[in-house]
Amino acid sequence: MKVAVASDDASSISPTTDQCRGFVVFEVVGGEMKRVEYRPSSRSGPERTDSRLPEPVVATVFDCQALVTRDVGPRLLADLNVQGIAPYTCTVEDVEEAAGLFARGELFRVRGRDYAG
């Protein structure tokens, strides 16, 4: 299972997922998280003008089964759900700590009805 964590600098979680610079990708190996790579966000380039296109976040983490973030808005939540990527939120700032919390099942999974934004 691949898990992406939103990050601007590959060490701390970005405060805004849709504007983050990239994602640290982990893979669950033997019940533990193994850091695989840092992926720059596909957000670079012209702004999205066609609302039918998925969020750049989804394009960057398309092969992950989960996304760990500090927040998730309604549009991103919808796009993640369509792609089968489960969003989780956490309050910690450290990417490695967040990955550990995910591996232990200690993060909150966001579902449509949970969004209060």
C-alpha positions as CSV (number, residue, x, y, z in Angstrom):
1,M,0.0,0.0,0.0
2,K,1.3,3.4,-0.9
3,V,0.6,6.5,1.2
4,A,1.3,10.1,0.3
5,V,1.9,12.9,2.8
6,A,1.5,16.5,1.7
7,S,4.8,18.4,2.2
8,D,6.5,21.5,0.9
9,D,10.0,20.5,2.1
10,A,9.9,16.7,2.4
11,S,10.1,16.9,6.2
12,S,7.0,18.8,7.5
13,I,3.4,18.5,6.5
14,S,2.1,21.3,4.4
15,P,-0.6,23.5,5.9
16,T,-2.5,23.6,2.6
17,T,-2.7,20.5,0.5
18,D,-4.0,22.0,-2.7
19,Q,-1.1,24.5,-2.7
20,C,1.7,22.2,-1.5
21,R,4.9,21.8,-3.4
22,G,4.9,18.0,-3.3
23,F,4.3,14.7,-1.5
24,V,6.4,12.2,0.5
25,V,5.4,8.8,-0.6
26,F,5.7,5.8,1.8
27,E,5.0,2.2,1.3
28,V,3.7,-0.2,4.0
29,V,6.3,-3.0,4.4
30,G,5.8,-5.6,7.1
31,G,3.5,-3.3,9.0
32,E,5.9,-0.4,8.9
33,M,6.2,2.7,6.7
34,K,9.2,2.8,4.4
35,R,10.0,6.1,2.7
36,V,10.0,5.7,-1.0
37,E,10.3,9.2,-2.6
38,Y,9.5,12.8,-2.7
39,R,7.3,13.8,-5.6
40,P,6.9,17.5,-6.7
41,S,3.3,18.5,-7.2
42,S,1.9,18.6,-10.7
43,R,0.5,22.0,-9.8
44,S,3.3,23.7,-11.5
45,G,2.4,25.2,-14.8
46,P,-0.8,27.1,-15.8
47,E,-3.8,27.3,-13.5
48,R,-6.5,24.7,-14.1
49,T,-9.3,26.3,-16.0
50,D,-11.4,23.2,-16.7
51,S,-13.3,22.3,-13.6
52,R,-13.9,18.8,-14.9
53,L,-10.2,18.0,-14.6
54,P,-9.0,16.4,-11.3
55,E,-7.1,18.3,-8.8
56,P,-3.3,18.4,-9.4
57,V,-3.0,16.7,-6.1
58,V,-4.8,13.6,-7.4
59,A,-2.6,13.6,-10.6
60,T,0.5,13.5,-8.4
61,V,-0.6,10.8,-6.0
62,F,-2.7,8.7,-8.5
63,D,-1.0,5.4,-7.5
64,C,-1.4,5.9,-3.8
65,Q,-4.2,4.4,-1.7
66,A,-4.2,7.1,1.0
67,L,-3.3,10.7,1.5
68,V,-2.3,12.2,4.8
69,T,-2.8,15.9,5.1
70,R,-3.6,18.7,7.6
71,D,-6.8,19.7,5.7
72,V,-8.9,18.6,2.8
73,G,-11.5,20.8,1.0
74,P,-14.7,19.6,-0.6
75,R,-13.4,19.6,-4.2
76,L,-10.2,17.7,-3.3
77,L,-12.2,15.3,-1.1
78,A,-14.6,14.5,-4.1
79,D,-11.7,14.0,-6.5
80,L,-9.9,11.7,-4.0
81,N,-13.0,9.7,-3.5
82,V,-13.5,9.2,-7.3
83,Q,-10.0,8.0,-7.6
84,G,-10.3,5.6,-4.6
85,I,-7.7,7.5,-2.5
86,A,-8.6,7.6,1.2
87,P,-7.9,11.0,2.8
88,Y,-6.6,11.1,6.4
89,T,-6.0,14.2,8.5
90,C,-3.5,14.7,11.4
91,T,-2.4,17.6,13.6
92,V,1.3,16.7,13.8
93,E,3.8,18.6,11.6
94,D,6.5,16.0,11.1
95,V,6.1,13.8,8.0
96,E,7.8,10.8,9.5
97,E,5.6,11.0,12.7
98,A,2.5,11.3,10.6
99,A,3.5,8.2,8.6
100,G,4.0,6.3,11.8
101,L,0.5,7.4,13.1
102,F,-1.0,6.2,9.8
103,A,0.8,2.8,10.1
104,R,-0.6,2.4,13.6
105,G,-4.2,3.3,12.5
106,E,-4.2,6.4,14.7
107,L,-5.3,9.0,12.1
108,F,-8.8,10.3,11.3
109,R,-10.2,9.2,7.9
110,V,-12.2,12.1,6.3
111,R,-15.5,11.2,4.6
112,G,-17.8,13.6,2.8
113,R,-20.1,14.1,5.8
114,D,-17.1,14.9,8.0
115,Y,-16.2,18.0,6.0
116,A,-17.4,21.1,7.8
117,G,-15.5,23.6,5.7
